Amino acid sequence: MSPPVAPAGWSRWLVPPAALAVHLSIGQAYAWSVFKPPLESALGLSGTQSALPFQLGIVMLGLSAAFGGTLVERNGPRWAMTVALICFSSGFLLSALGAWSEQYWLIVLGYGFVGGIGLGIGYISPVSTLIKWFPDRPGMATGIAIMGFGGGALIASPWSAQMLESFGTDSSGIALAFLVHGLAYAVFMSLGVLLVRVPRTEKPVEGAPSALQGPQVSARNAVRTPQFWLLWIVLCMNVTAGIGILEKAAPMITDFFADTSTPVSVSAAAGFVALLSAANMAGRIGWSSTSDLIGRKNIYRVYLGVGAVMYALIALFGDSSKPLFVLCALVILSFYGGGFATVPAYLKDLFGTYEVGAIHGRLLTAWSTAGVLGPLIVNWIADRQEEAGKDGSALYSVSFLIMIGLLVVGFVANELVRPVNARHHIPAPREAVDVERQQPESA
């Protein structure tokens, strides 16, 4: 499938809605915690077990983005969005079959493995195209699209909760909810497939800088630089800290205030998940746009440094003040989302736009690692603390201290980022193509 080229007079502002159609759909992953309690009850799973489909989905997101990044660059955004549509929707259909037949492994295979491939390909599908359409505002452009991924749960969380309330929380009700998700998202993602276009020239708007202006680094060379691996650490630490709260958001707030005079109901917990999604979504467009003004390194100083302070406040005072707990969690999730939205522009600043989509795909292996670490740390420690007879906020205090340490590691890595050495630059776009043809890229 050849990339669809925009006709003369095509507005670049039609491309972000195409990206949003895909990202709002695959962003459902952030509403997984709504399904955790029903699955645990219906199938007799532990908290760690019910997190497995989500964890595997994030692992496959990073791996498929890494291995598929070069294919996305080569075949274009429409091909990538089509693959994402098929995999993501099929994952829900397999999960529906697994819930209906009470075969947990089918849910893991469907939502985690097959759906996770759709997550990865869909996530990177518009990034390179958006940067080429908006070379003058790369942080804002990628923020608009990736905002959709963060905001997907804002729609999916109450929608999923309502379906479970209507269909029931037994295995049949969960299966029907999965089925509706798969069919509805297939239709919505089709809008992005039909609408997306690539620019006709390197300068899609008058007066904007060329998309290929400045140093350019191939994906092959980028992974050989210390800058790539420092950013890998930065992204991994920031994501681990945020995803630990996000994956267990609904049961976490319930546990924190279970023994207080104002316990949190199931519907209120679902509302908290939706609030976190809103913060995640707002952070992606707000903080990434801010990075266009103050620079990428400075904005990551905020994400990592202030994020550590927010975790410390929750660990020390979170169980004594519900507003403080909610506020700190919202700030952490806004930084989590902002980190995702800013990193493509950070990569563009360091490595250029030549193969930024493929480089971004490789960097998302950090997300795969964090997708295992974050939920594993929070769920495993909470399970052990529960076995020891502890409850409430004590289930999570050790986890939060670990998250603070990880954010400090990320802060140090960000401070070490420097411009890429000129020996890694390609001479010119045309010469770079010749070089890459002589040295075939391995995905």
N, C-alpha and C positions, 0 to 999 in steps of 0.2 A: 504494500500500500504506500504510494508516494505521498509526501507531505502536501496538503492542500495549500496552495499559494493564494494569498489575498488578492482580489481584483483591485484595480485602480480605484482609489477613493475609499477603500475599506477603513473603517474606524478601528484604531487599536483598542478602543475601550470596549469592543465586543469580545475581546479575547479573555479578559478576567472573568466575565460571567460563564464562559465555557469551562474555564478552570474550576470555578466555584461549583458548577454542576457535578463535577467529579469529586472534588474535595469535600463538599458537604455530605456526599454519600458515604465515602470511605471513612469519614470522620466519625461514623457510628461506632467505631472501635472504642472511642472514649466513653461510650455509654455501657460498656460491658458489665460494669459493676451492678447495674440494675438487674441483670440476669443471674448474678452470682447466688443470692439467697434462694431463689426458686430452684435453680439447678442443684444446689446443695441439699435442699429438702426433697426434691423429686427423685434424685439419683443417689442420695446418700454420700455426697462428696464433702471433703474437707475444704477449708478456705484455700489451701495451697493447690489442691486438685482443680477447684473451680476456676482458678486463675490461669491454668495451663493453656486453654484455647487462646486467651488474650496474649499470653507470653509468646506462644509459638507464632501467633499472627505477627507480633512485632519483630520476632526473629526473622521470619520469612519476608517481612517488609524490607528489612535491611539487606538481606541476602539477595532478594530479587531486584532491588534497586541497584545493588553493586554489580551483579552479573548482567542485568538487563540495561544498565545505563548506556552502554555503547550502542545497543540495538535501538533504544529510544532516540538517541542522537541521529542514527542512520535512517530510521524509518519514519521519524516525525511524530508529532503529538497525537494525530488521529489514530494511528496504529496502536500507540501505547494506551490511549483511552479505551479503545475497543477491547484490547487484551484485559485491561483492568475491569471493565464491565463484565466480561464473561467469567473471569475468575472470582470476583467479589460476589456476584449474584449466585454463581454455582456453589460457593462456599456456604451461603445461607440455606440453599436447597438441601445440600448434604447434611447440614446441621439439623434441619427440620426432620429429615429421615432418622437421624441419630436420636433426637429427642423422642420422636414418636415410637421408635422401636426400643428405647431406653438403652441404646448402645453408645456409651459415652465416647468411645474411640472415634466414632463417626463425627461427633461434634468437634473433637480435636482435629481430625483430618479436614473437615469441611471449613469450619471457621478459622482454625489456626493455620493449616498448611495451604489449602487452595485459596481461601479468602485472603490469607497473608500475602500471597503472590500478587493478587489484585491490589492490595494495599500499596505494595512497593512500586509496582509499575504505574499505578494511578497517581501516587504521590509525586513522582518525579516527571510525569508526563508533560506538565505545562511549564516547568521551571525555566528551562533553557529558552523556550519560545517567549515567555514573558520578559526575560532579561533582554532579549533581542528586540522586542517591541518597545521596551521602556529603558533604553540605555542611560537616559538622563535621571531616572528615579528607580534604580533596581531594588532598593529596600522596600519601597512602597509597593512596587508591582508584585514582587514575590509575597509580600505581606498580605496583599488582597487575596491571592489564591490560597495560600497556606492558612489564612484566616478561616477558610471554609473547613479545613480539616479539624481545626480546633473547635469550630462552632458546630460541627456535625452532631455532637452529643446534646447541644442545646435543643435540637429538634428531636433527636432519637431518644433521649432520656425520658421526657414526659410521654412521648408517643409509645415507647416500649412499655412503660409503666401502665399506661391506659390499656394497651392490648392485653397485658398479663392480667389486669383487673377484669377485663371483659371475657377473655378466653379461658382464664383460670391459670393457676401456677403449677398444675400437675404436668406430667410429661406431654400430654396431648395439647394443652394450652400453650406450652413453650414451643412445641413443634409448629403450631399454627402461626404464632408470632414470628418465628424464623421464616416461614414460608412467605408471609406478607412482606417482610423486609426484603427478601430476595427479589420478589417480583417488582415491588415499588422502586427499589434502587436501580433495577435494570432500565426502567422507563426513564427515570430522572437523569441517569448518566448518559443515556442516548442523546440528550440535548447538547451536552458538551461535545460528544463525538461529531455531531452534525455542524456545530457552530465554529469549532476551532480552525484557525488559519495561521500560516507562517508569513512573515513579512517578505515583500518582493525585493527589498534592497537592504543594505547594511544600515541605512539611515531612514527609518520609517517615518520620522517627523522632521520638519524643517528646523534647523538650528540645534538639533540634538547631536551629541557626540556619536561617532560611529560605534557600533556594537563591538567592533574588533580593534578599537583604539587602545593603546597601551600594551604592556607586556602580555604575551599569550603563552600558556603552558599546556601541553597535552596531558591527557589523563595518565598516560604511561609515565611521564616524567613527574607529574604532581605527587604520585604516591611514593616517590623516592625523595621527597623533600621533608625536612623536619617540620615545616609549617603545616603540612597536611596532617601529620600525626599529632602535633600540638592541638590543632583544631579538633581532631578526633577525640582527644582527651577532654577538651572543653565541652564538646557536645555530649559525650557520654556522661560526664559528671552532672551536667545541668539536667539532662533527661532523666537520669536515675533518680535525682532528687525530686523531680516533679511527678514522675510516673508512679512512684511509690504511694503518693497520696491519691492520685487519680484512679488507679486500678482498684483501690479499696475504699473509695470515698464514702459510699453509702454506709457500709458497716462501721467504718471508722468513726464518723460523727455520732452514730448511734451508741457505740461503745464508750466514747469520751464522756457522754452526758447521761448514760444509762442510770446512774445512781444519784442523779441530781433531782431537784424538784421540777425541772422542766425537761423531761426526756424527749428525744427526737423520734417522731413517728416515721413509719415507712415512707409515707408520701412526702414528708418534710426532708427526709434523707435523699429522695429522688430529686427534690427541688434543689438541694445542696449540690448534687451532681450537675444539674443544669446551670447553677450559678458558676461553678468551676469552669464549665464549658464556655460560658459567656466571658469569663476572665481570660481563659485560654485564647478565645477568639479575638477579644479586644487587644490583648497583648501582642498578637501576631501582626496586626495592622498598625497599632499605636507605637509599640517599641521599635518595630522595623523601620517605620517612617522616621522616627526620631534618630535612628542610626544614620540616615542620609544626612542629618544635620550635625551630629556630634561625633560620628565615626564608629566603626564596628568594634574596635577594641574597647572604647569607653563604654559602650552600651553593655558589653559582656562583663565589664567590671561591675556594673549595676546588677545584672542578672545574678552573678555568682556571689558578690559581696553582700548585697542587701538580702539576697535569698537566704544566706547562712544566718543572718540576723533574724529573719522571719521564722526560721525553723527553731532557733533558740527561744524565741518568745512563746511559740506553741509548746515546746517541751517544758518550759518553766511555768507558764501561766495559762496555757490553753484550756485546761479543764475547769478553771475558775471563772472564765468569761467566754460565753458563747460568741458574742460579737468579735472579740479578739481572735478567737480560733478561726472564725469564718473569714475575717479580714486578712489575717496572715496567710491562710490557705489560698485566698483569691490572689494575693500579691505573688505568691510562689508560682501559681499556675499561669499568671500573666507573664512572668519571666520565662517559664517553661515554654509557653507558646511563642514568646518573642524570640527566644533562642533558635527555635526551628525556622522562623520566618527570616531571621537576620543572616543565618549561616550561608544561604546561597549568594547573598550580596558580599559577604566576607570572602567567600571563595572567588567571586568575580573580581574583587579588589586585588587579591593575591595572585590568581592564576589566569585572569582574563575570561572572555566568553567563548573561546575557541571550542573547548569541550567541557564547559562548566556543568552540563547535565550529567555527563559520565562521571566527572569528579564528585559531584554531589551524590550520585548514586553510591559510589564507593565509600564516601564519608558516612553514609547512613548505616553502615555496619556498626557504627557507634550506637545507633538507636537499637539495633538488634541486641547488642550486649546489654544496654541499659534496660531493654524490655524484659530481660531475664533477671538482672540484678535488682532493680527496683521492687517489683512485686515479690521476688524471692526473699529479699531482706525483710520487708514489712510483714509478709504472710508467715514466713518461717519463724521469725522472732515472736510474732503475736501468738502463734500456735504453741510455741515452747513456754511462753509466759502464762498462757491459759492453763497449760498442763501443770504449771507450778502453782496454780491457784490464784493468780493475779487477774485483775479485771480493770475495766475502765481505761484511763489514760496510761496506766502502767503497762498495758500491752504494747505500747508504741514508743515509749521513752527512749529505749536503747536504739531503735531504728532511727529516730530523729537525730540522735547524737552522731550516728554513722553518716547520715545525710549531710550534716554540717561539715564533717571531715572531707567528704567527697567534693563539696562545693569549694572548699579551700584549695584542694588539689587542682580543680578546674581553674580557679582564679590565678594560681601560680603559672599554669600552662598558658593561659591567655597573655600573661605578662611577658612570656618568652617569645611570642610571635613577632617575627621581623619580616621585611620584604623578601621575596624569593630571589635567590642568587641568579644573576643573568645567565649563567651557564645552563639553566633549565629552560630558558625562553626559546620558543621557536622563532626562526628568522623572520618569517612573514607567512600569512595564511596560505598562499599557494605553495610555498616551499614546504610548509608543514604537512600539507596533504601528501606531497611526494615522499617526505620522510616517513609518514605513517604507513604509506603503501609499501615502502621498503622494509619496514619493521611492523608486521601485522599485529594489530591490537588483540590481546587476549581479554575476553570480557571479564 
